[in-house]
Amino acid sequence: MLLTRFAIAAVTLAALSLPASAQFAPPPAKPAAPRATAPSPRAASCHNGAGFDRFLAEVKQQAVAAGVSQRTISEASPYLVYDQGIVNRDRGQRVFGQLFTEFAGRMAAPYRMQNGQQHIKQHAAAFARAEKEYGVPPAVIAAFWGLESDFGANMGNLPTLKSLVSLAYDCRRSEMFVNETIAALKIIDRGDLTPDEMIGSWAGELGQTQFLPTHYVNYAVDYDGDGRRDLLRSGDDVIGSTANYIANGLKWRRGEPWLEEIKVPQNLPWDQTDLSVQLPRSKWAQFGVTYPDGRPLPNDNLPASVLLPMGRFGPAFMAYANFAAYTEWNNSLIYSTTAGYLASRIAGAAPMRKPAGQVAQLPFNELKQLQQLLVQAGFNVGKVDGVLGQQSRAAVKAMQIKYGLPADSWPTVELLARMRGGTAQAQPQATVR
C-alpha cells in the first residue's frame, strides 16, 4: 500500500492482474537464512567510505538506542545482509507511463470490484467497526486492499530485512531506509512478526496493504484480539490497521466524499481544472458541470477540484478534500485516481463513461522532447523520462496558458509545435479508444 511512504511511482502493479478467484494466500514459504552478498564499493560513498559491515554495526547501535533488544538484533542478524540486486532494481524502477483509461481498465476491472464487495461481506463486522472508529468507508479500505495485493494473494516474496538494509546502505535515501530498518526490528521486538516471516516486496513493504515498517509500527492494530498485529495473515488486522492509517496518517475526513465522475462542458474554464484549485460545488454547477447522466451537482459550498487525468477529452472527476489521501498514499496521479475510482465502484457507482472520441496522446519520444523544452523554458519537471508526472502536467498547463491554448494539462502536438517555435511539422498522434 503505502506508496505514500516514498511514493514509488513504479509499483509493480502489473503483476496484480490476477484471476477473479484470487483470495487469501498464505505467506511464501519461510526461506533459509540468507547469505551475505558482497556489497558494491560504489554504495559506500555517502558513508565516508565505510564498508557494509561497519555501516551495519552503526545501524544496530542506533536500533538499540531506539529501544530494540539485543535478543532481536541477534535473531535478525542473519537476515541483515546486502544485496546489490535490490539496489539495482530500485535504481532501474519504471514509473507509470500508461494512459489512465488503460491502467484503470485493468486495475479497476469488474472482478476486482466484485472481490472487494465480497470481502466487505466476508469481514462485515471488522469493516463496520473500522468505519465506526475511524470514519473510513469499507469501499475505500477494500480498494487499497485489492490494488496492493489482491486481498493477500500477492504480497511479494523477498526477505524484508535484506531489502531494507540494502537500500539503507545505498546513498540515495539512506536515512529513510535506516529508519525503516529500525522500524522493522521494532516489529520483531514487540512480537508481531519473526524475522523469517518478514517477506514482502523488494522495496521493503509488508502485508496485504503493503505498509512500510514505520507505518506498520505506528498504525498497525490488533483487530482480532490475538495479541499480534499480523498484516500478513489476519484480515481483521489488515482492515483495522489500514483504516487507522487512512484516518490518522492521511487525515481522512469522516462522512465526506472522495471522487465522483462528472460531465464537463466544452466551454469550461480549463485553467481552473487542477487539484490545486478548489471551488464550491455550486460554482462548478454554474460553469455547467453535471453528473454524467445530466443531474445537477448539489448547490452547496463543499470545496472540490475538477480532475482531468487525460485532458478535456478524457474522463472527468470531481475530486474532494479526501482525494488528498489517495495522492499521499501514492503520488502517481494514475494510481491515485484509479484507487479512488475503484473505491467508488465498490461502493456502487456506475462504470465511468468511455470518451466520446479518440483521446490523442503524444508518442513517448515526443513527450520526452516536450519535457526537455519545458526544462529549457525554466520548469522543473523532475526526471525527463517521457512520462507525464504531476510536475510535467503543471508545466504543460503553464505553457498552455502562455500560448492561449485550452489549459487542461494534457500535452498535445500543437503545444509541442509552439514550443519548437512553430517550425516543426505536427506528427500524427497515438490514440486510445
C-alpha positions as CSV (number, residue, x, y, z in Angstrom):
1,M,0.0,0.0,0.0
2,L,1.9,2.7,1.4
3,L,3.4,4.0,-1.6
4,T,2.9,7.1,0.3
5,R,6.0,6.0,2.1
6,F,8.3,7.2,-0.5
7,A,5.7,7.1,-3.2
8,I,7.3,4.7,-5.6
9,A,5.5,5.6,-8.7
10,A,6.8,2.4,-10.1
11,V,4.7,-0.1,-8.3
12,T,4.8,-3.5,-9.9
13,L,1.0,-3.5,-10.1
14,A,1.0,-5.2,-13.5
15,A,1.8,-8.4,-11.5
16,L,-1.5,-7.9,-9.7
17,S,-3.8,-8.7,-12.7
18,L,-4.9,-11.9,-11.1
19,P,-7.9,-14.0,-11.8
20,A,-11.2,-13.3,-10.1
21,S,-10.8,-16.3,-7.9
22,A,-7.7,-14.8,-6.2
23,Q,-8.4,-15.0,-2.4
24,F,-6.2,-15.1,0.7
25,A,-3.0,-16.8,0.1
26,P,-0.6,-18.0,2.8
27,P,2.7,-16.2,3.0
28,P,5.5,-17.6,0.9
29,A,7.5,-20.5,2.4
30,K,10.0,-19.3,5.0
31,P,13.4,-19.0,3.4
32,A,16.6,-20.2,4.8
33,A,18.6,-17.5,6.5
34,P,20.2,-15.6,3.6
35,R,23.9,-15.4,3.0
36,A,25.6,-12.1,2.5
37,T,26.3,-10.8,-1.0
38,A,29.4,-8.7,-1.4
39,P,28.4,-5.0,-1.4
40,S,29.3,-2.7,-4.2
41,P,32.1,-0.3,-3.4
42,R,30.0,2.5,-5.0
43,A,27.3,2.2,-2.3
44,A,29.6,3.3,0.5
45,S,30.4,6.8,-0.9
46,C,27.9,8.5,1.4
47,H,29.2,6.7,4.5
48,N,32.7,8.1,4.5
49,G,34.0,5.0,2.7
50,A,32.7,2.7,5.4
51,G,32.2,-0.9,4.4
52,F,28.8,-2.6,4.8
53,D,29.8,-4.4,8.0
54,R,30.8,-1.2,9.7
55,F,27.7,0.6,8.4
56,L,25.5,-2.3,9.7
57,A,27.2,-2.2,13.1
58,E,26.2,1.5,13.4
59,V,22.6,0.8,12.4
60,K,22.4,-1.9,15.1
61,Q,23.7,0.6,17.6
62,Q,21.0,3.1,16.5
63,A,18.4,0.4,16.9
64,V,19.5,-0.4,20.4
65,A,19.4,3.3,21.3
66,A,15.8,3.3,19.9
67,G,14.8,0.6,22.3
68,V,15.3,-2.6,20.2
69,S,16.5,-5.5,22.4
70,Q,19.8,-7.3,21.8
71,R,17.8,-10.5,21.5
72,T,16.0,-9.1,18.5
73,I,19.3,-7.9,17.0
74,S,20.7,-11.4,17.3
75,E,17.6,-13.0,15.8
76,A,17.6,-10.6,12.8
77,S,21.3,-10.5,12.1
78,P,21.3,-13.4,9.6
79,Y,18.8,-11.5,7.5
80,L,20.6,-8.2,7.6
81,V,22.7,-8.8,4.5
82,Y,23.5,-6.7,1.5
83,D,22.0,-7.5,-1.9
84,Q,23.2,-5.4,-4.8
85,G,20.3,-6.8,-6.9
86,I,17.8,-4.9,-4.7
87,V,19.7,-1.6,-5.2
88,N,19.9,-2.2,-8.9
89,R,16.1,-2.9,-9.0
90,D,15.4,0.3,-7.1
91,R,17.6,2.4,-9.4
92,G,16.0,0.9,-12.5
93,Q,12.4,1.1,-11.5
94,R,10.0,2.3,-14.1
95,V,7.3,4.9,-13.5
96,F,3.7,4.8,-14.6
97,G,3.6,5.6,-18.2
98,Q,0.2,4.2,-19.3
99,L,-2.9,6.1,-20.1
100,F,-5.3,6.4,-17.2
101,T,-8.1,4.5,-19.1
102,E,-5.7,1.6,-19.8
103,F,-4.4,1.4,-16.3
104,A,-7.8,1.8,-14.6
105,G,-9.4,-0.6,-17.1
106,R,-7.1,-3.3,-15.9
107,M,-6.6,-2.5,-12.2
108,A,-10.2,-1.5,-11.5
109,A,-11.6,-4.4,-13.5
110,P,-15.1,-5.7,-12.6
111,Y,-13.6,-8.8,-10.9
112,R,-11.6,-6.7,-8.5
113,M,-14.7,-4.6,-7.7
114,Q,-16.7,-7.8,-7.1
115,N,-13.9,-9.2,-5.0
116,G,-13.9,-6.1,-2.9
117,Q,-17.6,-6.3,-2.3
118,Q,-17.3,-9.9,-1.4
119,H,-14.6,-9.2,1.2
120,I,-16.7,-6.4,2.7
121,K,-19.5,-9.0,3.3
122,Q,-17.0,-11.7,4.5
123,H,-15.5,-9.3,7.1
124,A,-18.6,-7.3,7.7
125,A,-18.1,-6.9,11.5
126,A,-14.5,-5.7,11.1
127,F,-15.4,-3.2,8.4
128,A,-18.3,-1.9,10.4
129,R,-16.1,-1.5,13.5
130,A,-13.4,0.3,11.4
131,E,-15.9,2.7,9.9
132,K,-17.4,3.5,13.3
133,E,-14.0,4.0,15.0
134,Y,-12.1,5.7,12.1
135,G,-14.7,7.1,9.8
136,V,-13.3,5.3,6.7
137,P,-15.8,3.7,4.4
138,P,-15.4,-0.1,3.7
139,A,-15.1,0.6,0.0
140,V,-12.1,2.8,0.5
141,I,-10.2,0.2,2.5
142,A,-11.2,-2.6,0.2
143,A,-10.0,-0.7,-2.9
144,F,-6.5,-0.3,-1.5
145,W,-6.5,-3.9,-0.3
146,G,-7.4,-5.1,-3.7
147,L,-4.9,-2.9,-5.6
148,E,-2.0,-3.6,-3.3
149,S,-2.1,-7.4,-3.0
150,D,-5.4,-8.7,-4.4
151,F,-6.5,-9.3,-0.9
152,G,-3.4,-11.1,0.2
153,A,-2.7,-13.1,-3.0
154,N,0.4,-11.2,-4.0
155,M,2.4,-9.6,-1.1
156,G,5.9,-10.2,-2.5
157,N,8.4,-12.9,-1.9
158,L,11.6,-11.2,-0.8
159,P,13.1,-11.0,2.7
160,T,12.2,-7.6,4.0
161,L,15.2,-7.1,6.2
162,K,17.6,-7.7,3.4
163,S,15.7,-5.3,1.1
164,L,15.7,-2.6,3.8
165,V,19.3,-2.7,4.8
166,S,20.5,-2.9,1.2
167,L,18.5,0.3,0.4
168,A,19.8,1.9,3.6
169,Y,23.4,1.3,2.5
170,D,22.7,2.8,-0.9
171,C,23.2,6.6,-0.9
172,R,20.0,7.9,-2.4
173,R,17.6,7.5,0.5
174,S,19.9,6.2,3.2
175,E,18.4,8.0,6.2
176,M,14.9,6.9,5.3
177,F,15.8,3.3,4.9
178,V,17.9,3.2,8.1
179,N,14.7,4.4,9.9
180,E,12.7,1.7,8.1
181,T,15.2,-1.0,9.1
182,I,15.0,0.1,12.7
183,A,11.2,0.1,12.5
184,A,11.3,-3.5,11.1
185,L,13.4,-4.5,14.1
186,K,10.8,-3.0,16.4
187,I,8.1,-5.0,14.7
188,I,10.0,-8.2,15.6
189,D,10.8,-6.9,19.1
190,R,7.2,-6.4,20.0
191,G,6.3,-9.9,18.8
192,D,4.2,-9.1,15.7
193,L,6.4,-11.0,13.2
194,T,9.5,-13.1,13.3
195,P,12.5,-12.3,11.0
196,D,11.7,-15.2,8.7
197,E,8.0,-14.2,8.5
198,M,9.0,-10.8,7.2
199,I,8.6,-11.4,3.5
200,G,7.3,-8.7,1.1
201,S,8.1,-6.5,-1.8
202,W,11.6,-5.6,-3.0
203,A,11.1,-2.1,-1.6
204,G,10.6,-3.4,1.9
205,E,6.8,-3.1,2.2
206,L,4.9,-5.6,4.3
207,G,1.5,-7.2,4.4
208,Q,-1.8,-7.2,2.5
209,T,-1.9,-3.4,2.1
210,Q,1.9,-3.1,1.8
211,F,2.9,-1.0,4.8
212,L,6.4,0.3,5.1
213,P,7.8,-0.8,8.6
214,T,7.4,2.8,10.0
215,H,3.7,2.7,9.1
216,Y,3.4,-0.8,10.5
217,V,4.9,0.3,13.8
218,N,2.8,3.5,14.0
219,Y,-0.6,2.4,12.6
220,A,-1.0,-1.4,12.8
221,V,-3.6,-2.5,15.3
222,D,-4.5,-5.9,16.7
223,Y,-8.1,-6.1,15.5
224,D,-8.7,-9.8,16.0
225,G,-7.5,-9.8,19.6
226,D,-4.8,-12.4,19.4
227,G,-2.1,-10.2,20.8
228,R,-0.3,-9.7,17.5
229,R,-0.5,-7.1,14.7
230,D,-0.4,-9.5,11.8
231,L,-0.9,-7.8,8.5
232,L,0.2,-10.9,6.5
233,R,-2.5,-13.3,7.7
234,S,-5.2,-11.6,9.7
235,G,-7.9,-10.0,7.6
236,D,-9.3,-8.2,10.6
237,D,-5.9,-6.7,11.4
238,V,-5.5,-5.6,7.8
239,I,-8.8,-3.8,7.9
240,G,-8.3,-2.0,11.2
241,S,-4.7,-1.1,10.5
242,T,-5.5,0.3,7.0
243,A,-8.4,2.3,8.4
244,N,-6.2,3.7,11.2
245,Y,-3.5,4.7,8.7
246,I,-6.0,6.4,6.3
247,A,-7.8,8.2,9.2
248,N,-4.8,9.3,11.3
249,G,-1.9,9.1,8.8
250,L,-3.6,10.5,5.8
251,K,-6.2,12.7,7.6
252,W,-9.4,11.3,6.2
253,R,-12.4,13.5,6.7
254,R,-15.3,11.4,8.1
255,G,-18.5,11.5,6.2
256,E,-17.1,13.3,3.1
257,P,-16.8,12.0,-0.5
258,W,-13.5,11.4,-2.3
259,L,-14.0,11.1,-6.0
260,E,-17.1,11.3,-8.3
261,E,-17.3,11.1,-12.1
262,I,-18.7,14.2,-13.7
263,K,-19.5,15.6,-17.2
264,V,-17.8,18.9,-18.2
265,P,-19.0,21.4,-20.8
266,Q,-16.9,22.4,-23.8
267,N,-16.5,25.9,-22.6
268,L,-15.3,25.1,-19.0
269,P,-12.5,27.5,-17.8
270,W,-9.8,24.8,-18.3
271,D,-7.2,26.7,-16.3
272,Q,-9.4,26.0,-13.3
273,T,-9.2,22.2,-13.7
274,D,-6.4,21.4,-11.4
275,L,-6.1,19.7,-8.0
276,S,-4.6,23.0,-6.7
277,V,-7.9,24.8,-7.5
278,Q,-10.8,24.2,-5.2
279,L,-14.2,25.8,-5.8
280,P,-17.6,25.3,-4.2
281,R,-19.7,22.7,-6.0
282,S,-22.2,25.5,-6.6
283,K,-19.6,27.3,-8.6
284,W,-18.8,24.3,-10.7
285,A,-22.5,23.9,-11.3
286,Q,-22.6,27.5,-12.6
287,F,-19.9,26.6,-15.0
288,G,-22.1,23.8,-16.4
289,V,-20.5,20.8,-14.7
290,T,-23.1,18.0,-14.0
291,Y,-23.1,14.3,-13.1
292,P,-22.6,12.0,-16.1
293,D,-26.4,11.4,-16.5
294,G,-27.0,15.2,-16.6
295,R,-28.2,15.5,-13.0
296,P,-27.1,18.8,-11.4
297,L,-24.4,19.0,-8.8
298,P,-25.6,19.8,-5.3
299,N,-25.9,23.6,-4.8
300,D,-23.6,23.8,-1.8
301,N,-20.3,25.1,-0.7
302,L,-18.4,21.8,-0.4
303,P,-15.0,22.5,-1.9
304,A,-13.9,20.4,-4.9
305,S,-11.5,20.3,-7.8
306,V,-12.1,19.1,-11.3
307,L,-9.6,16.4,-12.2
308,L,-8.9,15.6,-15.9
309,P,-6.4,12.7,-15.9
310,M,-6.4,12.7,-19.8
311,G,-7.3,16.3,-20.5
312,R,-10.6,17.8,-21.6
313,F,-11.5,14.9,-24.0
314,G,-11.0,12.1,-21.4
315,P,-12.8,11.1,-18.3
316,A,-13.6,13.9,-15.8
317,F,-13.9,13.6,-12.0
318,M,-14.8,15.8,-9.1
319,A,-12.0,15.4,-6.5
320,Y,-12.8,16.3,-2.9
321,A,-10.6,17.0,0.1
322,N,-10.4,13.3,0.8
323,F,-8.7,12.7,-2.5
324,A,-5.6,14.1,-0.9
325,A,-5.4,10.8,1.0
326,Y,-5.0,8.9,-2.3
327,T,-2.2,11.2,-3.6
328,E,-0.5,10.8,-0.2
329,W,-0.8,7.0,-0.4
330,N,0.8,7.1,-3.9
331,N,1.8,10.3,-5.7
332,S,1.2,8.9,-9.1
333,L,-1.9,10.5,-10.4
334,I,-2.8,7.5,-12.5
335,Y,-2.6,5.2,-9.4
336,S,-4.4,7.5,-7.0
337,T,-7.2,8.3,-9.5
338,T,-7.6,4.5,-10.2
339,A,-7.7,3.8,-6.4
340,G,-10.4,6.4,-5.9
341,Y,-12.4,5.3,-8.9
342,L,-12.2,1.6,-7.7
343,A,-13.4,2.6,-4.3
344,S,-16.4,4.4,-5.9
345,R,-17.2,1.3,-8.0
346,I,-17.0,-1.0,-4.9
347,A,-19.4,1.5,-3.2
348,G,-21.9,1.1,-6.1
349,A,-21.0,3.8,-8.6
350,A,-21.6,3.1,-12.3
351,P,-18.6,2.4,-14.6
352,M,-17.0,5.6,-16.0
353,R,-18.1,6.7,-19.4
354,K,-15.9,6.0,-22.4
355,P,-14.5,9.1,-24.1
356,A,-16.8,10.3,-26.8
357,G,-14.0,10.1,-29.3
358,Q,-10.3,9.2,-29.5
359,V,-8.0,10.9,-27.0
360,A,-4.8,11.8,-28.6
361,Q,-1.5,11.0,-26.9
362,L,2.0,12.2,-27.7
363,P,4.3,9.3,-28.6
364,F,7.0,8.6,-26.0
365,N,9.8,10.3,-27.9
366,E,7.8,13.5,-28.4
367,L,6.6,13.6,-24.8
368,K,10.3,13.4,-23.8
369,Q,11.2,16.2,-26.2
370,L,8.4,18.3,-24.7
371,Q,9.8,17.7,-21.3
372,Q,13.2,18.8,-22.5
373,L,11.7,22.0,-23.9
374,L,9.9,22.7,-20.7
375,V,13.2,22.3,-18.8
376,Q,14.8,24.8,-21.2
377,A,11.9,27.2,-20.5
378,G,12.8,27.1,-16.8
379,F,10.4,24.5,-15.5
380,N,11.2,21.7,-13.1
381,V,9.6,18.5,-14.5
382,G,11.6,16.1,-12.4
383,K,13.2,13.4,-14.5
384,V,13.0,13.8,-18.3
385,D,11.6,10.3,-18.9
386,G,8.8,10.6,-21.3
387,V,6.2,10.0,-18.6
388,L,3.6,12.7,-17.7
389,G,4.0,13.2,-13.9
390,Q,2.4,15.9,-11.9
391,Q,5.4,18.3,-12.3
392,S,5.2,17.9,-16.1
393,R,1.4,18.4,-16.0
394,A,1.9,21.7,-14.1
395,A,4.5,22.9,-16.6
396,V,2.3,21.9,-19.5
397,K,-0.6,23.9,-18.1
398,A,1.6,27.0,-17.6
399,M,2.7,26.8,-21.2
400,Q,-0.8,26.3,-22.5
401,I,-1.9,29.4,-20.7
402,K,1.1,31.3,-22.2
403,Y,0.1,30.3,-25.7
404,G,-3.6,30.7,-25.2
405,L,-4.4,27.0,-25.6
406,P,-7.0,25.2,-23.5
407,A,-5.1,24.8,-20.2
408,D,-6.2,21.2,-19.3
409,S,-2.6,20.0,-18.5
410,W,-2.7,17.4,-21.4
411,P,0.3,17.7,-23.8
412,T,-0.6,18.0,-27.5
413,V,1.1,18.2,-30.9
414,E,0.0,21.8,-31.1
415,L,1.8,22.7,-27.8
416,L,4.9,20.8,-28.9
417,A,4.9,22.7,-32.2
418,R,4.5,26.0,-30.4
419,M,7.4,25.2,-28.1
420,R,9.5,24.1,-31.0
421,G,9.0,27.5,-32.4
422,G,6.2,26.5,-34.8
423,T,8.7,25.3,-37.3
424,A,8.2,21.5,-37.0
425,Q,5.6,19.6,-38.8
426,A,3.0,18.2,-36.4
427,Q,3.3,14.4,-36.4
428,P,0.3,12.1,-36.1
429,Q,-0.6,11.4,-32.5
430,A,-1.0,8.0,-30.9
431,T,-4.7,7.5,-29.9
432,V,-6.6,5.5,-27.4
433,R,-10.1,4.4,-28.0
